[in-house]
Structures are given as structure tokens and as C-alpha cells.
Amino acid sequence: MLRLGVIGTNWITAQFIDAAYKQEAYQLSAIYSRHEATAQALADKVGVKATIYTDLDAFFASDLDVVYIASPNSLHAPQTIQALTAGKHVIVEKPLAVNLKQLAAVDEAVQAHPDLMVFEAARHIYDANFKRINEFVATNDVSGATLSYMKYSSRYDAVLAGETPNVFSRQFGGGALMDLGIYLVYAAVAWFGVPNRATYQAKMLNTGVDGDGVMRLSYPDFDVTLITGKTKNSELTSEIYVGRDTLAFDQVGEIHHLTLKTETETTDLSQPIFDNPMEAEAKAFAEAIETNDREAFKKAWTLANSVHQVMGQLRQSAGLHFDTK
């Protein structure tokens, strides 16, 4: 049983705790928040008794095996490094880093602690339907793809009212690319590899970050279009093209329905998935840590590095910069 500590008290932390307990591989031991009341509210919500910390150093000094980090984006990298220095495995919400300098610093810390593992919580890549698409792409000659993930953010109304919530802030590495867009980049890199060229046409908000936009990834034999946004809801179907055939599925971040459409028939390829979309990743992380599966870690870490190199190209293309060292 892995002793789990969590940083961040938003809904996503509660969802991960639920997923972790359903896998019966984790025991919540510690919660960190700047405010004791919010940490206690999370403990009450999930119904688990855990030690509450408002001092981050004391939190990392506690008896934990693994730390789940769901703080604002710009804090992910420095808190990951602090966790590694304290001898803890890390599960960090995406994005792992908000610039390539942060990525390099985390990679250096990972190399300095070869007995520990860091997993970026790109939950969708562990789901059964995502893996089914992996298999399809590996056995077919892809001729292109259009991938979409757009949702109206619960915090966008605050932006329209003149406020700057964290998820739309330059200071905290917010915006569409760093939130929903990274799901698309993960999918493209996992399925098709690292592109030769990556560009991003972004619609910028008054807060200084992107509200939505379109990415174009160029490969030797085809291109992939990625559509993302936090300012509108979209029901666009994502598609992978193989000549005259089309593999169609719903929003990339959480794939429920998967169908192959040919000129003569439509075949349902959908796989059963967990009710909680974070269960598959929670299971995979626990298995890797408990069995010291270095190959699983290496595969995930290599993919994360490739994804963030592409993310760097996309930010540069769009002129997207954050107020973060």
C-alpha cells in the first residue's frame, strides 16, 4: 500500500483520490494546502482521515511514498523537484512544466534520483480506447488526422468579467494549450511520433494567454490538425484517416466511443473503460512504483519529454510566454 500525499484541493484531487482508493493500492496520509480549512474540506469530502499541512517543507518531510501534485501549472516543476529531493515518487498533473527550462531542471532531478519515478498524469494515454487506437495506427498506413478537445471553462465567465483566474493567468502558466491542448499533443506524439514541424495559431485573451486555437503538426507523409479551446463547448468528432477509411471517436481527453467507418460498413471498436477516468492511470502508476518497473517509467518519461519539446515549439510559434522562470 502506497502512502499518498496530495498537493492541491480542487475537484481533480478529489477525483484522483477516489480513483486511487478504487484500485486499493494507495492510502491517503497527508494533504497540503496554504489554508487549513480548504485541506480539511477535501479530507471531509473524500471521507479520509489524513494529516493536514500548511507548511510545504513539513509535508515533504512526512512519511510518504508518493506525492500527487495538482497545484497551479507554474508550480508543478519546482514542487516535483522538491518531492524528488525529499525522496518521494511523484505523480504530477499535466503540464509537468511550463517552459523548456523547467523541463530540463526536472529531468536533471530525475537523473539525480535514479531510484525514484515521476509520472505526468496524462490520464487518457492509459485508457483502453486510447490503447486500441495505438494498435490501429501501428497496423495501418495513416494519411492524416483531425483531433479535437474543447470545453467551456467554469472560470471563463470570470475572465469576461475582467478577472484573471489561475487557469487563464500568465503567472501560473494557464490557457487552452497548457490545459486541454496538451491532451491532443500527447495523443499525436503517442500515436504518430514527434512531428517535423509544429505550429499554433492561437486566439489570445486579455489575460495574456490563449483562449482557443488550432495546431498543425507536420509529418513526412501527412499532417495532423489539433483543435483546442476553453472558451466554447464543442461536439466535434476526432478522426484518423487511412485512405478512404476513417477511425472516428469523441473528445480525445476521454474517449468513450470508437468506430471504424469504411465505404461499406461501420464497426464499433469501443473498449470498456472505468467510470472514473483517472482509474487507469492510478492503477498503472501504482503497479510501476510497487514493482519498480523501470521500463514502464522510462517509456512514460520519454513520451513526456517528447511531448514537452513539441509544446515548446507550439508556444514559440504562437508567441505564448509565461511570467515564470
FIFI-743342 format. One record per residue (C-alpha): residue number from 1; residue in one letter; x negated, y, z negated. Coordinates in nm, 4 decimals, always signed. Layout:
! residues N
PT     k   r          X          Y          Z
PT   NUM   a          X          Y          Z
...
This chain:
! residues 325
PT     k   r          X          Y          Z
PT     1   m    +0.0000    +0.0000    +0.0000
PT     2   l    -0.1485    +0.3329    +0.1102
PT     3   r    -0.1327    +0.6181    -0.1394
PT     4   l    +0.0066    +0.9074    +0.0627
PT     5   g    -0.0285    +1.2788    +0.0076
PT     6   v    +0.1584    +1.5353    +0.2188
PT     7   i    +0.0893    +1.8981    +0.3051
PT     8   g    +0.3935    +2.0916    +0.4208
PT     9   t    +0.7538    +2.0707    +0.3050
PT    10   n    +0.9505    +2.1222    +0.6265
PT    11   w    +1.2020    +1.8754    +0.7733
PT    12   i    +0.9308    +1.6958    +0.9690
PT    13   t    +0.7503    +1.5978    +0.6475
PT    14   a    +1.0698    +1.4503    +0.5059
PT    15   q    +1.1192    +1.2583    +0.8297
PT    16   f    +0.7658    +1.1173    +0.8167
PT    17   i    +0.8095    +1.0132    +0.4526
PT    18   d    +1.1310    +0.8326    +0.5483
PT    19   a    +0.9511    +0.6575    +0.8342
PT    20   a    +0.6602    +0.5649    +0.6095
PT    21   y    +0.8864    +0.4100    +0.3456
PT    22   k    +1.0808    +0.2126    +0.6066
PT    23   q    +0.7515    +0.0491    +0.7039
PT    24   e    +0.6852    -0.0406    +0.3377
PT    25   a    +0.3189    +0.0484    +0.3834
PT    26   y    +0.2959    +0.3833    +0.2022
PT    27   q    +0.3590    +0.5157    -0.1485
PT    28   l    +0.4080    +0.8921    -0.1762
PT    29   s    +0.1726    +1.0068    -0.4505
PT    30   a    +0.1209    +1.3823    -0.4041
PT    31   i    +0.2860    +1.6843    -0.2441
PT    32   y    +0.1052    +2.0125    -0.1770
PT    33   s    +0.2799    +2.3442    -0.1247
PT    34   r    +0.1887    +2.7026    -0.2052
PT    35   h    +0.5098    +2.7143    -0.4060
PT    36   e    +0.6010    +2.4561    -0.6701
PT    37   a    +0.9737    +2.4995    -0.6065
PT    38   t    +0.9511    +2.4005    -0.2395
PT    39   a    +0.7378    +2.0963    -0.3231
PT    40   q    +0.9864    +1.9882    -0.5882
PT    41   a    +1.2729    +2.0388    -0.3432
PT    42   l    +1.1022    +1.7996    -0.0996
PT    43   a    +1.0464    +1.5411    -0.3748
PT    44   d    +1.4129    +1.5658    -0.4700
PT    45   k    +1.5228    +1.5374    -0.1069
PT    46   v    +1.3274    +1.2185    -0.0396
PT    47   g    +1.4059    +1.0794    -0.3845
PT    48   v    +1.0462    +1.0008    -0.4787
PT    49   k    +0.8533    +1.0989    -0.7880
PT    50   a    +0.5209    +1.2479    -0.6809
PT    51   t    +0.2632    +1.4762    -0.8377
PT    52   i    +0.3086    +1.8331    -0.7195
PT    53   y    +0.0102    +2.0546    -0.6413
PT    54   t    -0.0128    +2.4241    -0.5629
PT    55   d    -0.3944    +2.4109    -0.5582
PT    56   l    -0.5290    +2.2525    -0.2400
PT    57   d    -0.8656    +2.1560    -0.3898
PT    58   a    -0.6927    +1.9726    -0.6736
PT    59   f    -0.4639    +1.7999    -0.4226
PT    60   f    -0.7610    +1.6689    -0.2220
PT    61   a    -0.9386    +1.5616    -0.5397
PT    62   s    -0.6462    +1.3382    -0.6374
PT    63   d    -0.6327    +0.9625    -0.5876
PT    64   l    -0.5104    +0.9408    -0.2266
PT    65   d    -0.5859    +0.7098    +0.0643
PT    66   v    -0.4328    +0.9140    +0.3445
PT    67   v    -0.3098    +1.2707    +0.3897
PT    68   y    -0.0285    +1.3752    +0.6230
PT    69   i    -0.0737    +1.7370    +0.7352
PT    70   a    +0.2271    +1.9360    +0.8594
PT    71   s    +0.1209    +2.2915    +0.7813
PT    72   p    +0.1255    +2.5769    +1.0396
PT    73   n    -0.0714    +2.4852    +1.3530
PT    74   s    -0.3757    +2.7017    +1.2897
PT    75   l    -0.4358    +2.5288    +0.9536
PT    76   h    -0.4368    +2.1730    +1.0905
PT    77   a    -0.8055    +2.1607    +1.1836
PT    78   p    -0.9534    +2.3179    +0.8676
PT    79   q    -0.7305    +2.1058    +0.6426
PT    80   t    -0.8244    +1.7921    +0.8381
PT    81   i    -1.1914    +1.8703    +0.7823
PT    82   q    -1.1287    +1.9330    +0.4121
PT    83   a    -0.9460    +1.5999    +0.3845
PT    84   l    -1.2315    +1.4118    +0.5516
PT    85   t    -1.4832    +1.5807    +0.3245
PT    86   a    -1.2747    +1.4613    +0.0294
PT    87   g    -1.2866    +1.1037    +0.1609
PT    88   k    -0.9284    +1.0756    +0.2881
PT    89   h    -0.7894    +0.9330    +0.6098
PT    90   v    -0.5791    +1.1877    +0.7998
PT    91   i    -0.2528    +1.1872    +0.9902
PT    92   v    -0.2184    +1.5393    +1.1305
PT    93   e    +0.0800    +1.6788    +1.3148
PT    94   k    +0.0188    +1.7969    +1.6661
PT    95   p    -0.1576    +2.0100    +1.7638
PT    96   l    -0.4735    +1.8856    +1.5945
PT    97   a    -0.6482    +2.2096    +1.6904
PT    98   v    -0.5500    +2.5441    +1.8444
PT    99   n    -0.8755    +2.6020    +2.0329
PT   100   l    -1.1774    +2.4037    +2.1503
PT   101   k    -1.3978    +2.5438    +1.8738
PT   102   q    -1.1660    +2.3930    +1.6130
PT   103   l    -1.1582    +2.0654    +1.8071
PT   104   a    -1.5385    +2.0479    +1.8095
PT   105   a    -1.5501    +2.1141    +1.4338
PT   106   v    -1.3039    +1.8317    +1.3631
PT   107   d    -1.4938    +1.5964    +1.5927
PT   108   e    -1.8165    +1.6768    +1.4069
PT   109   a    -1.6446    +1.5986    +1.0759
PT   110   v    -1.5109    +1.2699    +1.2170
PT   111   q    -1.8599    +1.1667    +1.3287
PT   112   a    -1.9959    +1.2569    +0.9834
PT   113   h    -1.7434    +1.0241    +0.8149
PT   114   p    -1.7501    +0.7009    +1.0199
PT   115   d    -1.5570    +0.5099    +0.7531
PT   116   l    -1.2513    +0.7361    +0.7901
PT   117   m    -0.9860    +0.7811    +1.0592
PT   118   v    -0.7969    +1.0808    +1.1946
PT   119   f    -0.4766    +1.0300    +1.3922
PT   120   e    -0.2895    +1.3086    +1.5680
PT   121   a    +0.0808    +1.2455    +1.5136
PT   122   a    +0.1847    +1.2421    +1.8788
PT   123   r    +0.4712    +1.0156    +1.7822
PT   124   h    +0.6069    +0.9425    +2.1304
PT   125   i    +0.2980    +0.7590    +2.2572
PT   126   y    +0.3671    +0.4741    +2.0107
PT   127   d    +0.7293    +0.4213    +2.1151
PT   128   a    +0.8338    +0.1137    +2.3129
PT   129   n    +0.9717    +0.3105    +2.6100
PT   130   f    +0.6542    +0.5171    +2.6371
PT   131   k    +0.4506    +0.1954    +2.6442
PT   132   r    +0.6844    +0.0493    +2.9052
PT   133   i    +0.6082    +0.3480    +3.1277
PT   134   n    +0.2367    +0.2837    +3.0677
PT   135   e    +0.2842    -0.0650    +3.2080
PT   136   f    +0.4836    +0.0628    +3.5066
PT   137   v    +0.2239    +0.3236    +3.6013
PT   138   a    -0.0605    +0.0727    +3.5666
PT   139   t    +0.1013    -0.1606    +3.8218
PT   140   n    +0.2344    +0.0876    +4.0784
PT   141   d    +0.0915    +0.3499    +4.3147
PT   142   v    +0.2216    +0.6767    +4.1706
PT   143   s    +0.2883    +0.9567    +4.4198
PT   144   g    +0.3828    +1.2295    +4.1708
PT   145   a    +0.5851    +1.3148    +3.8600
PT   146   t    +0.8016    +1.5834    +3.7027
PT   147   l    +0.8159    +1.5773    +3.3231
PT   148   s    +1.0365    +1.7988    +3.1069
PT   149   y    +1.0763    +1.8781    +2.7380
PT   150   m    +1.2709    +2.1917    +2.6418
PT   151   k    +1.4683    +2.2727    +2.3286
PT   152   y    +1.6115    +2.5954    +2.1910
PT   153   s    +1.4162    +2.6585    +1.8720
PT   154   s    +1.6055    +2.7208    +1.5489
PT   155   r    +1.3616    +3.0112    +1.4951
PT   156   y    +1.4076    +3.1791    +1.8332
PT   157   d    +1.7031    +3.3851    +1.7097
PT   158   a    +1.4606    +3.5407    +1.4596
PT   159   v    +1.2319    +3.6361    +1.7482
PT   160   l    +1.5250    +3.8004    +1.9258
PT   161   a    +1.5917    +3.9938    +1.6037
PT   162   g    +1.2365    +4.1322    +1.6107
PT   163   e    +1.0741    +3.8917    +1.3647
PT   164   t    +0.7673    +3.6704    +1.4113
PT   165   p    +0.8208    +3.3254    +1.2581
PT   166   n    +0.5162    +3.0971    +1.2325
PT   167   v    +0.6178    +2.8806    +1.5290
PT   168   f    +0.6122    +3.1899    +1.7543
PT   169   s    +0.3068    +3.3547    +1.5992
PT   170   r    -0.0411    +3.4166    +1.7465
PT   171   q    -0.1810    +3.3992    +1.3934
PT   172   f    -0.0561    +3.0438    +1.3412
PT   173   g    -0.1067    +2.9104    +1.6949
PT   174   g    +0.2595    +2.8991    +1.7899
PT   175   g    +0.4538    +2.8944    +2.1146
PT   176   a    +0.6008    +2.6432    +2.3567
PT   177   l    +0.2786    +2.4862    +2.4859
PT   178   m    +0.1479    +2.4118    +2.1367
PT   179   d    +0.4788    +2.2642    +2.0207
PT   180   l    +0.6783    +2.0816    +2.2884
PT   181   g    +0.4302    +2.1235    +2.5715
PT   182   i    +0.1687    +1.9059    +2.4063
PT   183   y    +0.4096    +1.6094    +2.4231
PT   184   l    +0.4066    +1.6486    +2.8014
PT   185   v    +0.0292    +1.6802    +2.8223
PT   186   y    -0.0111    +1.3682    +2.6077
PT   187   a    +0.2221    +1.1789    +2.8396
PT   188   a    +0.0468    +1.2921    +3.1574
PT   189   v    -0.3030    +1.2163    +3.0292
PT   190   a    -0.1974    +0.8800    +2.8805
PT   191   w    -0.0183    +0.7692    +3.1988
PT   192   f    -0.2253    +0.9274    +3.4761
PT   193   g    -0.5596    +1.0205    +3.3190
PT   194   v    -0.7389    +1.3541    +3.2942
PT   195   p    -0.6444    +1.5830    +3.5865
PT   196   n    -0.8955    +1.7511    +3.8137
PT   197   r    -0.7274    +2.0851    +3.7509
PT   198   a    -0.4664    +2.2152    +3.5069
PT   199   t    -0.2816    +2.5473    +3.5317
PT   200   y    +0.0022    +2.7044    +3.3331
PT   201   q    +0.2448    +2.9774    +3.4327
PT   202   a    +0.3904    +3.0975    +3.1046
PT   203   k    +0.6707    +3.3358    +3.0126
PT   204   m    +0.5232    +3.5402    +2.7294
PT   205   l    +0.7257    +3.6729    +2.4361
PT   206   n    +0.6840    +3.9979    +2.2461
PT   207   t    +0.5202    +3.7999    +1.9648
PT   208   g    +0.2223    +3.7287    +2.1932
PT   209   v    +0.2870    +3.3586    +2.2596
PT   210   d    +0.4687    +3.1666    +2.5330
PT   211   g    +0.8398    +3.1006    +2.5136
PT   212   d    +0.8520    +2.8668    +2.8117
PT   213   g    +0.6567    +2.7824    +3.1235
PT   214   v    +0.5547    +2.5415    +3.3959
PT   215   m    +0.2285    +2.3453    +3.4090
PT   216   r    +0.0722    +2.1933    +3.7166
PT   217   l    -0.1760    +1.9074    +3.6843
PT   218   s    -0.3677    +1.8111    +3.9989
PT   219   y    -0.4911    +1.4574    +4.0581
PT   220   p    -0.6801    +1.3222    +4.3615
PT   221   d    -0.3688    +1.1753    +4.5277
PT   222   f    -0.0745    +1.3579    +4.3687
PT   223   d    +0.0343    +1.6429    +4.1413
PT   224   v    +0.2353    +1.6389    +3.8185
PT   225   t    +0.4682    +1.9218    +3.7116
PT   226   l    +0.5366    +1.9758    +3.3414
PT   227   i    +0.8251    +2.1972    +3.2272
PT   228   t    +0.8430    +2.3106    +2.8651
PT   229   g    +1.0162    +2.5731    +2.6542
PT   230   k    +1.1536    +2.6740    +2.3153
PT   231   t    +1.3987    +2.9414    +2.4360
PT   232   k    +1.6642    +2.7241    +2.6008
PT   233   n    +1.8127    +2.3756    +2.5919
PT   234   s    +1.7578    +2.1563    +2.8958
PT   235   e    +1.9011    +1.8239    +3.0067
PT   236   l    +1.6539    +1.7853    +3.2951
PT   237   t    +1.5636    +1.4258    +3.3709
PT   238   s    +1.1938    +1.3391    +3.3804
PT   239   e    +1.0783    +1.1368    +3.6796
PT   240   i    +0.7793    +0.9424    +3.8077
PT   241   y    +0.7709    +0.8827    +4.1832
PT   242   v    +0.6448    +0.5678    +4.3542
PT   243   g    +0.7059    +0.6163    +4.7252
PT   244   r    +1.0841    +0.6064    +4.7712
PT   245   d    +1.1442    +0.4696    +4.4204
PT   246   t    +1.1935    +0.6804    +4.1090
PT   247   l    +1.1419    +0.5936    +3.7437
PT   248   a    +1.3790    +0.8237    +3.5531
PT   249   f    +1.4011    +0.8920    +3.1790
PT   250   d    +1.5213    +1.1515    +2.9322
PT   251   q    +1.3168    +1.4107    +2.7393
PT   252   v    +0.9558    +1.2976    +2.7098
PT   253   g    +0.9259    +1.3658    +2.3368
PT   254   e    +1.1801    +1.0962    +2.2530
PT   255   i    +1.2652    +0.8553    +2.5336
PT   256   h    +1.5911    +0.6641    +2.4869
PT   257   h    +1.6884    +0.5733    +2.8433
PT   258   l    +1.4588    +0.4423    +3.1163
PT   259   t    +1.5787    +0.3394    +3.4634
PT   260   l    +1.4130    +0.2420    +3.7908
PT   261   k    +1.6032    +0.3678    +4.0930
PT   262   t    +1.5357    +0.2184    +4.4351
PT   263   e    +1.7244    +0.2651    +4.7615
PT   264   t    +1.9393    -0.0390    +4.6858
PT   265   e    +1.9738    -0.0673    +4.3074
PT   266   t    +1.9256    +0.0866    +3.9650
PT   267   t    +1.7609    -0.1242    +3.6935
PT   268   d    +1.7706    -0.0413    +3.3226
PT   269   l    +1.4207    -0.0795    +3.1748
PT   270   s    +1.5027    +0.0734    +2.8352
PT   271   q    +1.3432    -0.0877    +2.5304
PT   272   p    +1.4819    -0.0965    +2.1725
PT   273   i    +1.3463    +0.1864    +1.9588
PT   274   f    +1.3504    +0.2790    +1.5886
PT   275   d    +1.6266    +0.5037    +1.4543
PT   276   n    +1.3636    +0.7316    +1.3020
PT   277   p    +1.1385    +0.8463    +1.5909
PT   278   m    +0.8357    +0.8548    +1.3582
PT   279   e    +0.8537    +0.4897    +1.2503
PT   280   a    +0.6467    +0.3511    +1.5379
PT   281   e    +0.3574    +0.5869    +1.4685
PT   282   a    +0.3792    +0.5354    +1.0908
PT   283   k    +0.3553    +0.1613    +1.1500
PT   284   a    +0.0618    +0.1946    +1.3910
PT   285   f    -0.1345    +0.4265    +1.1608
PT   286   a    -0.0848    +0.2057    +0.8557
PT   287   e    -0.1934    -0.1069    +1.0428
PT   288   a    -0.5076    +0.0615    +1.1767
PT   289   i    -0.6102    +0.2010    +0.8377
PT   290   e    -0.5311    -0.1111    +0.6341
PT   291   t    -0.7124    -0.3449    +0.8758
PT   292   n    -0.9917    -0.0974    +0.9572
PT   293   d    -0.9066    -0.1275    +1.3255
PT   294   r    -1.1804    +0.0944    +1.4685
PT   295   e    -1.0798    +0.0153    +1.8266
PT   296   a    -0.7279    +0.1481    +1.7692
PT   297   f    -0.8742    +0.4607    +1.6109
PT   298   k    -1.1282    +0.5080    +1.8914
PT   299   k    -0.8566    +0.4749    +2.1565
PT   300   a    -0.6335    +0.7312    +1.9834
PT   301   w    -0.9209    +0.9694    +1.9131
PT   302   t    -1.0488    +0.9548    +2.2721
PT   303   l    -0.6999    +1.0299    +2.4038
PT   304   a    -0.6573    +1.3211    +2.1594
PT   305   n    -0.9875    +1.4733    +2.2709
PT   306   s    -0.8913    +1.4431    +2.6376
PT   307   v    -0.5507    +1.5990    +2.5721
PT   308   h    -0.7022    +1.8963    +2.3922
PT   309   q    -0.9572    +1.9561    +2.6656
PT   310   v    -0.6635    +1.9866    +2.9066
PT   311   m    -0.4763    +2.2061    +2.6586
PT   312   g    -0.7773    +2.4375    +2.6569
PT   313   q    -0.7620    +2.4685    +3.0363
PT   314   l    -0.3893    +2.5435    +3.0213
PT   315   r    -0.4303    +2.8149    +2.7573
PT   316   q    -0.7111    +2.9742    +2.9546
PT   317   s    -0.5066    +2.9644    +3.2745
PT   318   a    -0.2145    +3.1420    +3.1058
PT   319   g    -0.4310    +3.3915    +2.9132
PT   320   l    -0.2968    +3.2473    +2.5890
PT   321   h    -0.5165    +3.3280    +2.2920
PT   322   f    -0.4559    +3.2995    +1.9174
PT   323   d    -0.5690    +3.5134    +1.6244
PT   324   t    -0.7619    +3.2156    +1.4876
PT   325   k    -1.1332    +3.1476    +1.4511
